[in-house]
């Protein structure tokens, strides 16, 4: 069935029968047309036909084809009768973003390009970037087992951050049931040396300036002032999470076959939530979630140290470098909707609980917690809050701009001249543009257009806009 427009920026594909779920897509006419050019809508249809699925399956405006559930996809499952799907979380488990504010006023005469370049070098000296890189933190007295179990909380106990940080991290930096007992030896080997590393693909660290305020009161409560510098950190669970997904795609497919459950495509690999394999996946996934929370926590500590070196000041007391919030993009979480416990899969989707939601952090109870929407390399980013109307998408919003061009196509078609033109004055760390050309702004949708889709539909409010000054990326494929 074709997508039917039912209100501004909202389309529905009605279920073929009562066993299946409707599909709700938030998009404008341009985005819905583009979604028909790849397999993203077919992938939403696959999800809508899984046993135990709850209606609707949701597509967000950064929707594009992925492995299994599309990027920008949200699927909820009944806890008793439903499935947990490794493919609907993805390989980069808890790929996510955290925003660090500061009270540093951006003065282009003082914080000029040479100054920014020195700051980038100081950060890169501490945080390895690129595929396969290993940690600079060799002897911190924290085991991978502790990280898998306790996430960011164990780092803060050991002095890498402050207890106050936990109120500003989704799940307070720790998913329950995380354990290495559900994780393969190969995944453990991959994770042991990757704490506090960025990775490659779309992962980045970015120095930004807050250049537009849309909601003054909310911006003040988030500690965001126009003209101040901020830092955005985007990375996930690295090879540890990638291996866990790879392992469990196989494990869950075998479990589904044993149970007589038909999975439409291998990428949608799933098994009953209540099965041994399903429970083990949730434990392994939680371990990867916790690794990613710890990874971003450690990187933030390194970034603060770099700022301290370059500015010659205390990063918190003098520079006001405080964590605003940390959100996850790829996860499966038990949540309460309409007084019912369900399992919500988000793949390339950001949770956005509004004010007074029962699970909103106490720090942001009166406002709703910040939802961080990074732009593509060299473009603006946004901070939003969800509204009560966001319940329509299981309180989920887009996680970025969304690709409009595959990595291969970007490498084939974007010239150096085109790349430099789209980057403008934004500094980047790659010595050769070909190392990062697949992340060029022109390979992505317009993030402002994507953000406006949900704002105009009433699911979000824009709080501030962030303009990039310098971006650090690692060479290599996805995360």
C-alpha positions as CSV (number, residue, x, y, z in Angstrom):
1,X,0.0,0.0,0.0
2,X,1.3,3.5,-0.7
3,X,2.0,6.0,2.1
4,X,-1.1,8.1,2.8
5,X,-0.7,11.7,4.2
6,X,-2.8,12.1,7.4
7,X,-1.6,15.4,8.7
8,X,1.3,17.8,8.4
9,X,4.6,15.8,7.9
10,X,2.9,12.6,8.9
11,X,2.2,9.6,6.6
12,X,0.7,6.2,7.3
13,X,1.0,2.8,5.5
14,X,-2.0,0.8,6.8
15,X,-1.4,-2.8,7.8
16,X,-2.5,-5.5,5.4
17,X,-4.2,-7.5,8.1
18,X,-4.8,-7.5,11.9
19,X,-1.6,-9.6,12.5
20,X,0.6,-6.8,11.2
21,X,1.3,-3.2,12.4
22,X,0.6,0.1,10.7
23,X,3.7,2.1,9.7
24,X,3.9,5.8,10.6
25,X,6.4,7.9,8.8
26,X,7.3,11.5,9.8
27,X,8.5,13.3,6.7
28,X,7.8,16.1,4.2
29,X,7.1,15.4,0.6
30,X,10.7,15.5,-0.5
31,X,11.8,13.0,2.3
32,X,9.0,10.6,1.7
33,X,9.8,10.5,-2.0
34,X,13.5,9.8,-1.3
35,X,12.5,7.0,1.1
36,X,10.9,5.2,-1.8
37,X,14.2,5.2,-3.7
38,X,16.0,2.7,-1.4
39,X,14.7,-0.2,0.7
40,X,14.0,1.7,3.9
41,X,10.2,1.5,3.5
42,X,10.4,-2.2,2.7
43,X,12.5,-2.7,5.8
44,X,9.8,-0.9,7.9
45,X,7.3,-3.3,6.3
46,X,9.5,-6.3,7.4
47,X,9.4,-5.0,10.9
48,X,5.6,-4.5,10.8
49,X,5.1,-8.2,10.0
50,X,7.2,-9.7,12.9
51,X,5.3,-11.6,15.6
52,X,4.6,-9.6,18.7
53,X,5.0,-6.2,17.0
54,X,3.1,-3.3,18.4
55,X,1.4,-0.8,16.0
56,X,2.8,1.4,14.7
57,X,6.3,0.9,13.5
58,X,7.8,4.3,13.1
59,X,10.0,5.9,10.4
60,X,11.7,9.2,11.4
61,X,12.8,12.0,8.9
62,X,16.4,10.9,8.8
63,X,15.1,7.5,7.4
64,X,17.4,5.6,5.1
65,X,18.3,2.0,4.3
66,X,20.2,0.0,7.0
67,X,20.9,-3.6,7.9
68,X,17.5,-5.0,9.1
69,X,15.5,-2.1,10.5
70,X,16.3,1.1,8.6
71,X,18.3,3.9,10.1
72,X,15.7,6.2,11.6
73,X,13.5,3.3,12.5
74,X,11.6,2.5,15.7
75,X,9.9,-0.7,16.6
76,X,8.1,-1.7,19.8
77,X,7.4,-5.3,20.8
78,X,5.1,-7.0,23.3
79,X,7.2,-8.1,26.3
80,X,5.4,-11.5,26.8
81,X,4.8,-12.5,23.3
82,X,7.3,-10.5,21.3
83,X,10.8,-10.7,19.9
84,X,14.1,-8.9,20.6
85,X,15.9,-8.1,17.3
86,X,19.7,-7.7,17.1
87,X,19.3,-6.3,13.6
88,X,16.8,-3.7,14.9
89,X,19.5,-2.3,17.2
90,X,22.3,-2.6,14.8
91,X,26.1,-3.2,14.9
92,X,27.1,0.0,16.6
93,X,25.3,-0.6,19.9
94,X,24.8,2.6,21.8
95,X,26.3,4.8,19.2
96,X,25.4,8.1,20.8
97,X,26.2,11.7,21.4
98,X,27.1,13.8,24.4
99,X,27.3,17.6,24.6
100,X,29.7,19.5,26.8
101,X,28.9,23.1,27.5
102,X,31.4,25.8,28.4
103,X,31.4,29.5,29.5
104,X,34.2,30.2,26.9
105,X,33.1,33.1,24.8
106,X,34.0,32.6,21.1
107,X,36.1,35.5,19.9
108,X,37.4,34.7,16.4
109,X,40.3,37.1,16.9
110,X,41.6,35.2,19.9
111,X,40.3,31.7,19.1
112,X,41.5,31.8,15.5
113,X,42.3,29.0,13.2
114,X,45.9,28.4,14.6
115,X,44.4,28.3,18.1
116,X,41.7,25.9,17.1
117,X,44.3,23.7,15.3
118,X,46.4,23.5,18.5
119,X,43.2,22.5,20.5
120,X,42.5,19.8,17.9
121,X,46.0,18.5,18.2
122,X,45.8,18.4,22.0
123,X,42.6,16.4,21.8
124,X,44.0,14.0,19.2
125,X,47.1,13.5,21.4
126,X,44.8,12.0,24.0
127,X,42.0,10.4,22.0
128,X,43.0,7.9,19.3
129,X,40.9,8.1,16.1
130,X,40.2,5.7,13.3
131,X,39.4,2.0,12.9
132,X,41.5,-0.5,14.9
133,X,43.1,2.1,17.2
134,X,43.7,1.2,20.8
135,X,43.4,3.1,24.0
136,X,45.9,5.5,25.5
137,X,44.6,4.4,29.0
138,X,46.5,1.2,29.7
139,X,46.5,1.0,33.5
140,X,43.5,2.7,35.0
141,X,42.6,-0.2,37.3
142,X,39.2,-0.9,35.7
143,X,38.4,-4.2,34.1
144,X,36.3,-4.7,31.0
145,X,34.0,-6.8,33.3
146,X,33.4,-3.8,35.6
147,X,32.7,-1.6,32.6
148,X,30.3,-4.1,31.1
149,X,28.4,-4.2,34.4
150,X,28.6,-0.6,35.6
151,X,29.2,1.6,32.6
152,X,30.1,5.2,33.2
153,X,29.4,4.8,36.9
154,X,32.6,2.8,37.5
155,X,34.7,5.5,35.8
156,X,33.2,8.2,37.9
157,X,33.9,6.1,41.0
158,X,37.5,6.0,39.9
159,X,37.7,9.8,39.4
160,X,37.0,10.2,35.7
161,X,34.2,12.7,36.1
162,X,31.8,13.8,38.8
163,X,28.8,12.1,40.4
164,X,26.7,15.0,39.0
165,X,27.5,13.7,35.5
166,X,25.2,10.7,36.0
167,X,22.0,12.8,36.0
168,X,23.0,14.0,32.6
169,X,23.5,10.6,31.0
170,X,20.7,8.4,29.6
171,X,20.1,5.5,32.1
172,X,22.4,7.3,34.5
173,X,25.3,5.8,32.5
174,X,24.4,2.2,33.3
175,X,22.1,-0.4,31.8
176,X,21.1,-3.2,34.2
177,X,21.9,-6.8,33.4
178,X,25.1,-6.0,31.5
179,X,27.6,-8.9,31.9
180,X,30.5,-10.5,30.0
181,X,29.0,-13.9,30.7
182,X,26.8,-13.4,27.6
183,X,29.6,-12.1,25.4
184,X,32.0,-14.1,23.2
185,X,35.7,-14.3,23.8
186,X,36.3,-12.6,20.4
187,X,34.1,-9.6,21.5
188,X,36.0,-9.4,24.8
189,X,39.4,-9.4,23.0
190,X,38.1,-6.6,20.7
191,X,36.8,-4.5,23.6
192,X,39.8,-4.8,26.0
193,X,41.9,-2.2,24.3
194,X,39.3,0.2,22.9
195,X,38.1,2.3,25.8
196,X,38.4,6.1,25.1
197,X,38.8,5.7,21.3
198,X,36.7,7.4,18.7
199,X,36.6,5.0,15.8
200,X,35.8,5.9,12.2
201,X,32.8,6.3,10.0
202,X,30.4,9.0,11.1
203,X,32.0,9.3,14.6
204,X,33.5,12.6,15.5
205,X,34.5,15.2,18.1
206,X,33.5,18.7,17.2
207,X,34.2,22.1,18.7
208,X,31.2,24.4,18.1
209,X,29.7,27.8,19.0
210,X,26.1,28.3,20.1
211,X,24.9,30.7,17.4
212,X,21.1,30.7,17.7
213,X,18.7,30.5,20.7
214,X,15.1,29.5,19.9
215,X,13.8,28.8,23.5
216,X,15.5,31.2,25.9
217,X,14.2,29.7,29.1
218,X,15.1,26.2,28.1
219,X,18.5,27.2,26.9
220,X,19.3,28.9,30.2
221,X,18.2,25.8,32.1
222,X,20.5,23.6,29.9
223,X,23.3,26.1,30.6
224,X,23.6,27.1,26.9
225,X,24.4,30.7,26.2
226,X,24.7,32.3,22.7
227,X,28.3,32.8,21.6
228,X,29.8,30.2,24.0
229,X,31.9,27.2,22.9
230,X,30.6,23.7,23.2
231,X,32.0,20.2,22.4
232,X,30.1,17.4,20.9
233,X,31.3,13.8,21.2
234,X,29.8,11.1,18.9
235,X,30.9,7.5,19.2
236,X,29.7,4.1,20.5
237,X,30.7,0.7,21.6
238,X,33.4,0.2,19.0
239,X,34.5,-3.3,18.0
240,X,33.0,-4.7,21.2
241,X,29.5,-3.9,20.3
242,X,30.0,-4.7,16.6
243,X,31.2,-8.2,17.5
244,X,28.2,-8.7,19.9
245,X,25.8,-7.9,17.1
246,X,27.6,-10.1,14.6
247,X,27.5,-13.0,17.1
248,X,23.9,-12.6,18.0
249,X,22.6,-12.2,14.5
250,X,23.6,-15.9,14.1
251,X,22.4,-17.0,17.5
252,X,19.0,-15.4,17.2
253,X,18.4,-16.7,13.7
254,X,19.0,-20.2,14.9
255,X,16.7,-19.7,17.9
256,X,13.9,-18.3,15.6
257,X,14.3,-21.4,13.3
258,X,14.0,-23.7,16.3
259,X,10.8,-21.9,17.4
260,X,9.3,-21.9,13.9
261,X,9.4,-18.1,13.6
262,X,9.8,-16.8,10.1
263,X,12.2,-13.8,9.9
264,X,11.8,-12.0,6.6
265,X,15.5,-11.1,6.2
266,X,18.6,-12.1,8.0
267,X,19.2,-8.4,8.9
268,X,16.0,-8.5,11.0
269,X,17.5,-11.4,13.1
270,X,15.2,-11.9,16.2
271,X,14.1,-14.4,18.8
272,X,11.5,-14.4,21.6
273,X,12.3,-11.9,24.4
274,X,11.6,-14.7,26.9
275,X,13.9,-17.2,25.3
276,X,17.4,-18.0,26.7
277,X,18.9,-16.5,23.5
278,X,16.8,-13.4,23.8
279,X,17.7,-12.9,27.4
280,X,21.4,-13.5,26.7
281,X,21.3,-10.9,23.8
282,X,19.7,-8.3,26.1
283,X,22.5,-8.9,28.6
284,X,25.2,-8.7,26.0
285,X,23.6,-5.6,24.5
286,X,23.5,-4.0,27.9
287,X,27.3,-4.7,28.3
288,X,27.9,-2.9,25.0
289,X,25.6,-0.1,26.0
290,X,27.6,0.3,29.2
291,X,30.9,0.2,27.3
292,X,29.7,3.0,25.1
293,X,28.6,5.2,28.0
294,X,32.0,4.6,29.6
295,X,33.8,5.3,26.3
296,X,32.1,8.7,26.0
297,X,32.8,9.5,29.6
298,X,36.5,8.8,29.3
299,X,36.7,10.8,26.1
300,X,35.0,13.7,27.7
301,X,37.6,13.6,30.5
302,X,40.4,13.6,27.9
303,X,38.8,16.5,26.1
304,X,38.5,18.6,29.3
305,X,42.2,17.9,29.9
306,X,43.1,19.1,26.4
307,X,41.1,22.3,26.9
308,X,42.9,22.8,30.2
309,X,46.3,22.5,28.6
310,X,45.5,24.9,25.7
311,X,43.6,27.5,27.7
312,X,45.8,27.2,30.7
313,X,42.8,27.0,33.1
314,X,40.8,24.5,35.1
315,X,38.3,22.9,32.7
316,X,35.4,23.0,35.2
317,X,36.1,25.8,37.7
318,X,37.4,28.3,35.1
319,X,36.0,27.1,31.8
320,X,32.7,25.8,33.0
321,X,33.0,22.6,31.0
322,X,29.9,20.7,32.2
323,X,28.1,17.7,30.7
324,X,24.7,18.8,29.3
325,X,23.4,15.4,28.3
326,X,24.4,12.0,26.7
327,X,21.9,10.2,24.4
328,X,22.0,6.7,22.8
329,X,21.0,6.1,19.2
330,X,21.0,2.3,18.9
331,X,19.3,0.3,21.6
332,X,16.5,-1.9,22.8
333,X,14.9,-0.8,26.1
334,X,12.0,-1.8,28.3
335,X,9.8,1.3,28.7
336,X,6.3,2.1,29.8
337,X,3.8,3.4,27.3
338,X,0.1,3.9,28.1
339,X,0.7,2.0,31.3
340,X,2.1,-1.0,29.4
341,X,5.6,-2.3,29.5
342,X,7.1,-2.8,26.0
343,X,10.5,-3.3,24.4
344,X,11.4,-0.3,22.2
345,X,14.0,-0.8,19.5
346,X,15.6,2.4,18.3
347,X,18.0,2.3,15.4
348,X,19.4,5.7,14.5
349,X,16.8,7.3,16.7
350,X,17.1,9.4,19.9
351,X,14.9,9.2,22.9
352,X,13.2,12.5,23.8
353,X,11.2,12.3,27.0
354,X,9.2,15.5,27.6
355,X,8.7,17.4,30.8
356,X,7.2,15.4,33.7
357,X,7.6,12.1,32.0
358,X,8.1,9.4,34.6
359,X,11.5,8.4,33.3
360,X,12.8,11.8,32.7
361,X,16.0,12.6,34.8
362,X,15.2,14.6,37.9
363,X,17.6,17.3,36.7
364,X,15.3,17.9,33.6
365,X,11.9,16.9,35.1
366,X,10.5,20.4,34.5
367,X,11.8,20.8,31.0
368,X,12.2,17.5,29.3
369,X,15.8,16.2,28.8
370,X,17.9,17.6,25.9
371,X,17.8,15.6,22.6
372,X,21.1,16.1,20.8
373,X,20.9,16.1,17.0
374,X,24.3,16.3,15.3
375,X,24.6,17.5,11.8
376,X,26.8,15.9,9.2
377,X,30.5,16.9,9.1
378,X,30.7,20.7,8.6
379,X,27.0,21.5,9.2
380,X,24.9,22.8,12.1
381,X,23.7,20.7,15.0
382,X,20.6,21.2,17.2
383,X,19.4,20.7,20.7
384,X,15.7,19.9,21.0
385,X,13.2,18.7,23.6
386,X,10.4,16.3,23.0
387,X,6.8,17.2,23.6
388,X,3.9,15.1,24.9
389,X,2.9,14.6,21.3
390,X,6.1,12.7,20.8
391,X,4.4,9.7,22.3
392,X,3.2,9.0,18.7
393,X,6.8,8.0,18.0
394,X,7.5,6.2,21.3
395,X,9.1,9.5,22.4
396,X,11.7,9.1,19.6
397,X,13.2,11.7,17.4
398,X,15.8,11.6,14.5
399,X,19.4,11.1,15.5
400,X,20.9,13.3,12.8
401,X,20.5,14.3,9.2
402,X,20.4,10.9,7.6
403,X,22.4,9.8,4.6
404,X,21.2,10.5,1.1
405,X,24.2,9.0,-0.6
406,X,26.0,5.7,0.1
407,X,29.6,5.8,1.2
408,X,30.7,4.3,-2.2
409,X,28.7,6.9,-4.2
410,X,30.2,9.7,-2.1
411,X,33.7,8.5,-2.7
412,X,33.0,8.2,-6.5
413,X,31.2,11.5,-7.0
414,X,32.4,14.1,-4.6
415,X,35.5,16.0,-5.8
416,X,38.1,17.8,-3.6
417,X,36.7,21.1,-4.8
418,X,33.1,20.1,-3.9
419,X,34.2,18.8,-0.5
420,X,36.2,22.0,0.4
421,X,33.3,24.2,-0.8
422,X,30.8,22.4,1.5
423,X,33.2,22.5,4.5
424,X,33.7,26.2,4.1
425,X,35.7,27.6,7.1
426,X,35.3,24.5,9.2
427,X,38.6,23.0,10.2
428,X,39.0,19.2,9.8
429,X,41.8,16.9,10.9
430,X,42.2,14.6,8.0
431,X,45.5,15.1,6.0
432,X,43.8,13.8,2.9
433,X,40.2,14.7,2.1
434,X,39.7,11.2,0.6
435,X,39.9,9.8,4.2
436,X,36.6,11.5,5.1
437,X,34.9,12.4,1.8
438,X,32.2,9.7,2.5
439,X,31.2,11.9,5.4
440,X,31.0,15.1,3.4
441,X,27.9,17.4,4.0
442,X,26.6,16.7,0.5
443,X,26.4,13.0,1.3
444,X,23.7,13.8,3.9
445,X,20.3,15.3,3.9
446,X,19.8,18.9,5.1
447,X,19.8,18.6,8.9
448,X,17.7,21.8,9.3
449,X,15.0,20.4,7.0
450,X,15.0,17.1,8.9
451,X,14.8,18.8,12.3
452,X,12.0,21.1,11.1
453,X,9.9,18.1,10.1
454,X,9.3,17.0,13.7
455,X,9.2,20.5,15.0
456,X,6.5,21.5,12.5
457,X,4.6,18.3,13.3
458,X,4.6,19.3,17.0
459,X,6.8,16.4,18.3
460,X,9.7,18.6,19.3
461,X,10.8,22.1,20.1
462,X,14.1,23.5,18.9
463,X,16.2,25.0,21.8
464,X,19.5,26.0,20.3
465,X,21.5,25.7,17.1
466,X,25.3,24.9,17.2
467,X,27.7,26.0,14.5
468,X,30.8,23.9,13.8
469,X,34.3,25.5,14.1
470,X,36.5,22.4,14.0
471,X,35.8,18.7,13.6
472,X,37.9,15.6,14.4
473,X,37.2,12.4,12.6
474,X,38.9,9.0,12.2
475,X,39.6,7.4,8.9
476,X,37.9,4.1,8.0
477,X,34.4,2.7,7.5
478,X,31.5,2.9,9.9
479,X,32.3,3.0,13.6
